[in-house]
Amino acid sequence: MDFKKEENKVVTLTETIHKLVQDSCSITFGGFCGRNSQAVAYEIIRQKKKDITIIDDSPTDAVDLLIGAGCVKRLEIAWHGISGFARAANFRRAMDDQIPCRIEVEDYSNYAVALRFLAGAMNVPFLPTRSLIGSDLPKYNEKIKIIVDPYHSEPIALVPAATPDVALIHVQRADKHGNAQIWGHLANDENKARAARHTIITCEEIVPEDAITRIPNMTAIPSYCVDAVIKVPYGSHPWSCYGYYYHDVIFQRDYTKCNENRENFLKWLNEWVLNCEDHLKYCAKIGKGRLSKLAEIEKSWNNIPV
């Protein structure tokens, strides 16, 4: 079925992950220092997806959670960590001790990853870059090819296009057709949506089409790239979503403290992910008052016209 041709793409999170995120597929997440697809990562864990390849630039909590839950087989990334609080402990355990399983890692720079998604979006097999010539990355990553520039007879590095099976991108708002608007940092999301075979948009709110066309320059991802649209308020929690709510620093600090050892991580995972039936139950557990306070803080700092 060609989901992109559907007129109304509004579906549920559970249904969409079940249909489009399959075992052994490759995925990428949108956002950067905010707009993280946390709710999507939780749902992938609940559905026990496995052997996933993640192609990304600088993933944080969502990917570390997936690693800890045993969902990930391979990473093609530039960097991995958890904000400023702690190391990505599940990633470290997987690399050092193969807990819960061994994962493969293919290393790039952030710029090289961005070029990979740009190549995928352009439907070309690779793009060139000079920056990798000055690093050791080509020595450890056989997919980075060094050739002689046919125009100037100098060495040039090539990186392969990234074409993940699914892009999972959280945005501020979208209409039912999939036109998605992003406020603030776009990261590589425009190119990820175009490079991926399928794109799933989660959003803080679904708005009428005329609300989108009123400020069309904010539409970073057009409907023809999108397979599914899902309303997921607070879908980035504990990360921020610019214009909607602030970063829940305390919640994230507590998570990273629990993540210091495997036993406490599994307790956290059971409490906040596996024992929450869906994202609504997760939000109810966080508490309406706490979430509203995060929204108040954000709105007191940013006055964004809609």
C-alpha positions in Angstrom: 0.0 0.0 0.0 1.3 3.5 -0.9 0.6 5.4 2.3 1.9 8.7 0.7 -1.1 8.8 -1.7 -3.6 8.8 1.1 -5.6 12.0 1.4 -6.0 11.8 5.2 -2.9 10.4 6.8 -3.9 10.8 10.5 -3.4 7.5 12.3 -2.5 6.1 15.7 1.1 5.7 17.0 0.6 2.0 17.8 -0.8 1.2 14.4 1.9 3.1 12.5 4.9 1.6 14.3 3.3 -1.9 13.8 3.0 -1.3 10.1 6.1 0.6 9.1 8.8 -0.2 11.6 9.7 -3.8 11.0 12.4 -6.0 12.5 15.8 -5.5 10.8 14.7 -2.2 9.2 16.8 1.0 9.2 15.5 4.2 10.9 16.5 7.7 11.6 15.2 10.2 14.1 14.5 13.9 13.6 15.2 16.8 16.0 18.4 18.2 17.5 18.7 19.4 21.1 14.9 19.3 21.2 12.0 17.9 19.2 13.3 14.5 19.9 11.0 11.5 19.0 10.9 10.1 22.5 7.3 8.8 22.3 8.1 6.9 19.1 11.1 5.3 20.7 9.0 4.2 23.7 6.5 2.6 21.3 9.2 0.8 19.4 10.4 -0.7 22.7 6.8 -1.7 23.7 6.4 -3.5 20.4 9.7 -5.4 21.0 11.2 -4.5 17.6 14.6 -5.9 17.1 17.8 -5.9 14.9 17.2 -2.3 13.9 19.9 -0.2 12.1 19.9 3.4 13.2 21.4 6.0 10.7 21.7 9.3 12.4 24.0 12.3 13.2 24.1 12.8 17.0 21.4 10.7 18.7 20.7 11.0 22.4 18.2 9.4 24.9 15.9 7.8 22.4 18.6 5.7 20.8 20.3 4.9 24.1 16.9 3.6 25.3 16.5 1.4 22.2 20.0 0.0 22.7 19.3 -0.8 26.3 16.0 -2.5 25.4 17.8 -4.7 22.9 16.2 -3.3 19.8 19.4 -2.2 18.0 21.8 -4.2 15.9 23.8 -1.5 14.2 24.6 2.3 14.4 25.8 4.5 11.5 26.4 7.7 13.5 28.8 10.6 14.3 28.3 10.9 18.0 26.2 9.5 20.8 25.5 10.8 24.3 22.9 12.2 26.7 23.0 16.0 26.9 25.3 17.3 29.6 24.3 14.9 32.4 26.0 11.6 31.8 27.5 9.3 29.2 25.3 7.2 27.0 25.5 4.3 29.4 23.6 1.6 27.4 25.7 2.4 24.4 28.8 2.0 26.5 27.7 -1.3 28.0 26.8 -2.7 24.6 30.2 -1.7 23.2 32.3 -2.8 26.2 30.4 -5.8 27.5 27.9 -6.8 24.7 25.0 -6.0 27.2 22.2 -6.6 26.3 23.8 -7.5 22.9 26.7 -6.7 20.6 26.1 -3.8 18.3 28.0 -2.8 15.1 29.1 0.8 14.7 30.0 2.7 11.5 31.6 6.0 12.2 31.2 9.3 10.4 31.6 13.0 11.2 28.4 15.1 11.7 29.1 16.9 8.4 29.6 13.6 6.6 26.2 12.3 8.0 24.5 15.4 6.8 26.0 14.9 3.3 24.7 11.3 3.4 21.1 12.4 4.0 21.5 15.2 1.4 22.7 12.6 -1.1 19.7 10.4 -0.2 17.3 13.3 -0.7 18.8 14.1 -4.1 18.7 10.4 -5.1 22.4 10.3 -6.0 24.6 7.5 -4.7 27.2 9.6 -2.9 28.6 13.1 -2.3 32.1 14.4 -2.0 33.8 16.1 0.9 37.3 17.4 1.6 37.0 17.4 5.4 37.4 13.7 5.9 40.8 13.8 4.1 42.2 15.3 7.3 40.9 12.6 9.6 41.4 9.0 10.5 37.8 8.1 9.7 38.6 6.7 6.2 41.1 4.3 7.9 38.3 2.7 10.0 35.3 3.1 7.8 35.7 1.3 4.4 32.5 2.9 3.1 34.4 6.3 2.9 36.2 6.2 -0.4 39.2 8.3 -1.3 39.5 9.0 -5.0 41.3 11.5 -7.3 39.2 14.5 -8.2 38.9 14.2 -12.0 38.8 18.0 -12.4 41.7 19.0 -10.1 43.7 15.8 -9.7 43.6 16.1 -5.9 42.3 13.5 -3.4 38.6 13.8 -2.4 36.5 11.7 0.0 33.1 10.2 -1.0 30.4 9.2 1.5 27.5 6.9 0.5 23.9 8.2 0.4 21.7 7.4 3.4 18.3 6.0 2.5 16.7 4.7 5.8 13.5 2.6 5.6 11.8 5.0 8.0 12.3 8.6 9.2 10.6 9.4 12.6 10.3 13.1 12.9 8.5 15.1 15.6 7.3 18.6 14.7 5.3 21.4 16.2 2.3 21.0 13.9 1.0 19.4 10.8 -2.2 19.1 8.8 -4.0 15.9 8.0 -2.2 15.6 4.6 1.2 15.6 6.2 2.4 19.1 5.6 4.7 19.5 8.6 5.9 22.8 10.1 9.0 23.1 12.2 9.9 26.1 14.4 13.5 26.6 15.4 16.4 24.3 14.4 15.6 22.2 11.4 18.6 19.9 11.9 18.7 17.5 8.9 15.0 16.8 9.0 14.1 18.1 5.6 16.6 15.8 4.0 15.8 12.8 6.2 12.2 13.0 5.2 13.1 13.0 1.5 15.8 10.4 1.8 13.7 7.8 3.7 11.4 5.3 2.1 8.7 6.1 4.7 8.3 9.2 6.9 6.3 9.2 10.0 5.4 12.6 11.4 4.4 13.0 15.1 3.3 16.5 16.1 2.1 18.5 19.0 -1.1 19.4 17.2 -2.9 18.7 14.0 -4.2 22.0 12.5 -6.5 22.8 9.5 -4.9 23.2 6.1 -5.5 27.0 6.1 -3.4 27.3 9.2 -0.5 25.8 7.3 -1.0 27.9 4.2 -1.1 31.1 6.3 2.6 30.7 7.0 3.8 28.4 4.2 7.5 29.2 4.6 7.4 27.3 8.0 6.5 24.0 6.2 9.8 22.2 6.3 8.4 18.8 5.2 5.7 18.7 2.5 2.9 16.1 2.3 4.3 14.2 -0.6 7.2 13.0 1.7 4.9 11.8 4.5 3.2 8.4 5.1 1.5 9.0 8.4 0.6 11.9 10.8 0.1 11.3 14.5 -1.0 13.8 17.1 1.4 13.2 20.1 1.3 16.1 22.6 4.5 16.2 24.7 5.9 13.7 22.2 9.5 14.9 22.9 9.3 14.8 26.7 11.7 15.0 28.6 13.3 17.1 25.8 11.8 20.4 24.8 9.7 21.3 21.8 10.3 25.0 20.9 7.2 27.1 21.4 5.3 24.4 23.3 7.2 23.2 26.4 10.6 23.5 28.1 13.2 20.8 28.7 12.3 18.6 31.8 15.8 18.8 33.2 15.0 17.1 36.5 13.3 14.1 34.8 16.3 13.6 32.5 18.7 13.9 35.4 16.9 11.2 37.3 16.8 9.0 34.2 20.6 9.3 33.7 21.2 8.5 37.3 19.1 5.3 37.0 21.0 4.5 33.8 24.3 4.2 35.6 23.9 0.5 36.0 21.9 -2.2 34.1 19.6 -3.2 36.9 18.4 0.3 37.7 17.9 1.0 34.0 15.7 -2.0 33.6 13.6 -0.9 36.6 13.3 2.6 35.0 12.3 1.0 31.6 9.6 -1.1 33.3 8.2 1.8 35.2 8.2 4.5 32.5 7.8 2.6 29.2 6.7 -1.1 29.5 4.2 -0.5 32.3 2.7 2.5 30.5 0.3 1.2 27.9 0.7 4.1 25.5 1.9 7.7 25.4 -1.3 9.0 27.1 -0.6 6.8 30.1 3.0 8.0 30.1 1.8 11.6 30.2 -0.7 10.8 32.9 2.1 9.3 35.0 4.3 12.4 34.5 1.3 14.5 35.7 -0.8 17.2 34.1 0.5 19.8 36.5 4.2 19.1 35.7 3.6 19.1 31.9 1.6 22.3 32.1 4.4 24.0 34.1 6.9 23.1 31.3 4.5 24.7 28.8 4.2 27.8 30.9 7.9 28.2 31.2 8.4 27.8 27.4 5.6 30.3 26.5 6.9 32.9 29.0 10.2 32.8 27.0 8.9 32.6 23.5 6.0 34.4 21.8 5.5 32.7 18.5 2.5 33.9 16.4 0.3 31.1 15.0 
